[in-house]
Amino acid sequence: MSPRPQPRDLFLCHTAYEVGGAKVVTDRNLAFWQQAAARRGRAVTVIVPEPPKGAGWRARASHLLFRLSPSELASVIRHARAGGDVWIDHGELGAVAALLRLLRVPGRMHLFHHNDEARYARDELAAMGLRGWRLRAKAALVAMRQGLGLRAAQRHVFISPDECARHPQRRALVLPPSWPPLVPSTAAPEDFVLLVGSHFFANLHGFGWYLDQVAPVIPAPTILAGRGMERAFASAGPVTVLGYVPDLAALYARARLVAVPIFKGAGTKVKLAEALHHGCQVIATPEACAGIAGLEALVASGQVICARGPEFAAAIRAELAAHPQGRRFAPDGFCHDRFLPAFLAFCEQR
């Protein structure tokens, strides 16, 4: 008697981002899923969609609606028709779940939600200069794909408690951004404020405001690290722009404070969770704090100080004066292992 074939799950994800919060979340989602699948004795298949470069109208139409090529979409349908589960990363791929539901495949669909992608798309497209019907049409397409996924998928995983609450589902789980345990550092905090973020519209807006309004009036230099930021900002006076830094651990260990001056975007700010994971003290705008689980306790401990725009520089000056030697907090608050048991239990729900 031949052995039964090993059950196989499929993970459909966007990993085309060069760097940034979306890639961090996608990579974490994939790693979590692979670990959970291995513990459950399931084989894995991963499909990373490719952009339709030089493709014909059929491929472009398929990518426009499903964010997949026709061959990639056919592979997903075959897998689901054979009874395999499909895990879809990013609401932009939500139309795939709707199609599988329409085809009545026996495989189940599960969707990871990074944030309110429709709102994010509107802000990003507006920052790119799109106006009028073009902006509305492109944002509506994103909203449609995300909405289809919300309605069609059987299970939903959110990175933000706030976002989960906005879309109450019978089977939903919150998995914030997370990282492996840190290697202990003996570095002493230095007298600089750290900003971390890649070259995209919300960071460009918030960091530009900080460099104009805050950096010149605080008694400490500022270091800005992030891929592509050297194209947008230049080192001058108390500001040093490093650009891409492959390993941020040393900067986080030495930073006196981490500033997160973000006013746009949607969902949990990965840079804030990462700074907290490293045990840093953070000065952040209320918009940057949205979606962080346990925010009240973080504020009560002093690890997070929420400050609105006009109060931001004053909050930094006050903290530098009150604690000249800096403050460090317990690291590893956003470890993979903290969330993996809940994810495993979630996977076992029928």
C-alpha positions in Angstrom: 0.0 0.0 0.0 1.6 3.3 -1.1 2.0 6.0 1.6 -0.4 8.9 1.5 1.0 12.0 -0.1 2.2 14.8 2.3 -0.3 17.6 2.5 0.9 20.7 0.7 0.1 24.4 1.4 0.8 27.3 -1.0 2.0 30.8 0.0 1.4 33.5 -2.5 3.3 36.7 -1.7 4.8 39.9 -2.9 8.5 40.1 -2.0 9.4 42.5 -4.8 9.9 45.5 -2.4 13.5 46.6 -2.3 13.3 47.4 1.4 10.9 48.8 3.9 8.1 47.9 6.2 6.1 45.9 3.7 9.0 43.6 2.9 9.7 43.1 6.6 6.1 42.0 7.2 6.0 39.8 4.1 9.3 38.1 5.0 8.1 37.5 8.6 4.7 36.2 7.4 6.5 33.7 5.1 8.9 32.6 7.8 6.1 32.1 10.3 4.1 30.1 7.8 7.0 27.9 6.8 7.8 27.2 10.5 4.2 26.4 11.2 3.9 24.2 8.1 7.0 22.2 9.1 5.7 21.6 12.6 2.4 20.5 11.2 4.1 18.1 8.8 3.0 19.9 5.7 5.0 20.5 2.5 5.3 24.0 1.2 5.1 25.8 -2.2 5.9 29.5 -2.5 4.8 31.7 -5.5 6.4 35.1 -5.9 4.5 37.0 -8.6 6.7 38.6 -11.3 5.7 42.0 -12.9 4.5 41.7 -16.5 7.5 43.2 -18.3 6.9 43.3 -22.0 3.9 41.0 -21.7 0.8 40.9 -24.0 -2.6 42.2 -23.2 -3.8 38.9 -21.6 -0.9 39.0 -19.1 -1.4 42.7 -18.4 -5.1 42.2 -17.7 -4.4 39.3 -15.4 -1.9 41.3 -13.5 -4.2 44.3 -13.3 -6.9 42.3 -11.6 -5.1 39.5 -9.8 -1.5 40.8 -9.6 -0.5 37.4 -11.1 0.5 36.2 -14.6 -1.9 33.8 -16.3 0.5 30.9 -15.6 0.9 31.8 -11.9 -2.9 32.1 -11.5 -3.4 28.7 -13.2 -0.9 27.2 -10.7 -2.8 28.6 -7.7 -6.2 27.3 -9.1 -4.7 23.8 -9.7 -3.4 23.7 -6.1 -6.7 24.8 -4.6 -8.7 22.4 -6.8 -6.5 19.6 -5.5 -7.6 20.5 -1.9 -4.5 22.4 -0.9 -4.7 25.5 1.4 -3.7 28.9 -0.1 -2.2 31.6 2.1 -2.3 35.0 0.5 0.0 37.7 1.6 -1.1 41.3 1.1 -4.6 42.5 0.4 -3.6 43.5 -3.1 -3.9 39.8 -4.0 -7.4 39.6 -2.5 -9.1 39.1 -5.9 -7.4 35.7 -6.1 -9.3 34.5 -3.0 -12.5 35.8 -4.5 -11.9 33.8 -7.7 -11.1 30.6 -5.8 -14.3 31.1 -3.8 -16.3 31.6 -7.0 -14.8 28.4 -8.4 -15.9 26.5 -5.3 -12.5 24.9 -4.8 -12.1 22.5 -1.8 -8.9 24.2 -0.7 -9.2 27.0 1.9 -8.0 30.6 1.5 -6.3 32.6 4.2 -5.3 36.3 3.9 -2.6 38.3 5.6 -3.5 42.0 5.8 -0.6 44.5 6.1 -2.7 47.6 6.7 -5.6 49.6 5.2 -4.1 49.3 1.7 -6.8 51.4 0.0 -6.1 54.4 2.2 -2.3 53.8 1.9 -2.7 53.7 -1.9 -4.6 57.0 -2.0 -1.9 58.8 0.0 0.9 57.3 -2.0 -0.6 58.0 -5.4 -1.4 61.6 -4.3 2.2 62.0 -3.2 3.3 60.8 -6.6 1.3 63.6 -8.2 -1.7 61.7 -9.4 -4.9 63.7 -9.3 -8.5 63.5 -10.4 -9.9 60.4 -12.0 -6.5 58.6 -12.3 -6.1 58.7 -8.5 -9.6 57.6 -7.9 -9.5 54.8 -10.4 -6.2 53.3 -9.1 -7.2 53.7 -5.5 -10.6 52.1 -6.2 -8.8 49.1 -7.9 -6.7 48.6 -4.7 -9.8 48.9 -2.5 -11.7 46.4 -4.7 -8.9 43.8 -4.5 -8.6 44.2 -0.7 -12.3 44.2 -0.2 -12.7 41.0 -2.2 -10.1 39.3 -0.1 -11.8 40.4 3.1 -15.0 38.8 2.0 -13.7 35.7 0.3 -11.0 34.4 2.7 -11.9 32.0 5.5 -9.1 33.3 7.8 -7.5 36.7 8.3 -4.2 37.7 9.9 -3.6 41.4 10.7 -0.5 43.1 11.9 -2.5 45.7 13.8 -5.2 45.3 16.5 -6.8 48.5 15.2 -7.0 47.1 11.7 -8.4 43.8 13.0 -11.1 45.7 14.9 -12.1 47.6 11.8 -12.9 44.3 10.0 -14.4 41.9 12.6 -14.1 38.3 11.4 -15.0 35.0 13.0 -11.5 33.7 12.5 -8.8 36.4 12.8 -5.4 36.8 14.4 -3.1 39.7 15.1 0.6 39.1 14.3 2.6 42.3 14.8 6.0 42.7 13.0 8.6 40.6 14.8 12.3 39.6 14.7 14.7 36.9 16.0 16.1 37.4 19.5 18.8 40.0 19.7 22.4 39.5 20.3 23.1 41.3 23.6 25.0 44.6 23.1 27.3 46.4 25.6 27.3 49.6 23.6 26.6 52.7 25.7 24.0 55.2 24.3 25.6 58.1 22.5 24.2 61.6 22.2 22.3 61.4 19.0 18.7 61.0 17.8 18.1 58.2 15.3 15.6 58.1 12.4 15.2 55.0 10.4 13.1 54.6 7.2 13.4 53.9 3.5 12.7 56.3 0.6 8.9 56.4 0.3 6.3 59.1 0.6 5.3 58.9 4.3 9.0 58.9 5.4 9.9 61.7 3.0 7.1 63.8 4.3 7.7 63.2 8.0 11.5 63.2 7.9 11.6 66.3 5.9 9.4 68.0 8.5 11.7 66.8 11.3 14.9 68.0 9.6 13.3 71.5 9.0 11.5 71.9 12.3 13.1 69.7 14.9 16.8 68.9 14.2 18.0 72.5 14.3 16.4 73.3 17.7 17.4 70.2 19.8 20.7 69.9 21.7 21.8 66.6 20.0 22.8 65.6 16.5 20.5 63.5 14.3 21.4 60.4 12.3 19.1 59.3 9.5 19.5 55.8 8.1 17.5 54.2 5.2 17.8 53.0 1.7 17.6 55.9 -0.8 17.4 58.6 1.8 20.7 60.0 0.6 18.9 60.9 -2.6 16.3 63.0 -0.7 18.4 64.6 2.1 22.0 65.7 2.6 24.2 65.7 5.6 24.5 69.2 7.0 25.1 70.8 10.4 23.7 68.5 13.1 22.3 66.0 10.6 24.1 63.0 9.2 22.4 61.0 6.4 23.8 57.4 6.1 21.6 55.9 3.5 21.3 52.1 3.5 22.7 50.4 6.6 22.6 46.5 6.2 22.4 45.9 10.0 20.8 48.5 12.2 21.5 46.8 15.5 24.6 48.8 16.3 22.8 52.1 15.6 19.8 51.1 17.8 22.2 50.1 20.6 24.0 53.4 20.5 21.1 55.8 19.9 20.1 58.1 22.7 16.6 58.3 21.4 14.7 57.1 18.3 12.3 59.6 16.6 9.4 58.4 14.5 7.9 61.6 13.0 5.2 60.0 10.7 2.0 61.8 9.8 0.8 59.7 6.8 0.4 56.0 5.8 -1.7 53.3 7.3 -1.4 50.5 9.8 1.3 49.6 12.3 4.6 51.4 11.7 7.3 48.7 11.5 10.1 51.2 12.3 8.4 51.9 15.7 8.0 48.2 16.6 11.6 47.6 15.5 12.9 50.3 17.8 10.9 49.0 20.7 12.2 45.5 20.0 15.8 46.9 20.4 14.9 48.4 23.8 15.1 52.0 22.6 13.2 54.9 24.0 11.0 56.4 21.2 9.5 59.9 20.6 6.7 59.4 18.1 3.7 61.2 16.7 0.3 59.9 17.5 -0.1 58.8 13.9 3.1 56.7 14.2 1.8 55.0 17.4 -1.4 53.8 15.8 -1.8 50.0 15.8 0.9 49.2 18.4 -0.4 46.6 20.9 0.0 47.6 24.5 0.6 51.2 23.8 -0.8 52.4 27.1 1.8 50.3 29.0 4.6 51.5 26.8 3.6 55.1 27.4 3.3 54.6 31.2 6.8 53.1 31.3 8.3 56.0 29.4 9.5 53.9 26.6 7.1 55.7 24.2 6.5 59.4 24.3 3.7 60.5 22.0 4.1 64.1 20.9 2.2 66.1 18.3 4.0 68.1 15.7 4.4 71.4 17.6 5.4 69.5 20.8 7.9 67.1 19.2 11.0 69.2 19.6 10.1 70.2 23.2 9.5 66.5 24.1 13.0 65.6 22.8 14.6 68.5 24.7 12.8 67.6 27.9 13.9 63.9 27.7 17.5 64.8 26.9 17.6 67.1 29.9 15.8 64.7 32.3 18.0 61.6 31.4 21.4 62.8 30.2 22.8 59.2 30.3 19.9 57.8 28.3 17.3 55.2 29.1 17.2 51.6 27.9 14.3 49.1 28.2 14.0 45.4 28.0 14.7 44.2 24.5 13.1 41.3 22.5 9.5 42.5 23.0 8.7 41.7 19.4 10.3 38.3 19.1 9.1 35.6 16.6 8.8 33.1 19.4 6.3 35.4 21.2 3.7 35.0 18.4 4.5 31.6 16.9 2.4 29.5 19.4 -0.7 31.6 18.7 -0.1 31.2 15.0 0.3 27.5 15.3 -3.0 27.2 17.2 -4.7 29.5 14.6 -3.5 27.2 11.8 -5.0 24.1 13.6 -8.5 25.7 13.8 -11.0 23.9 11.6 
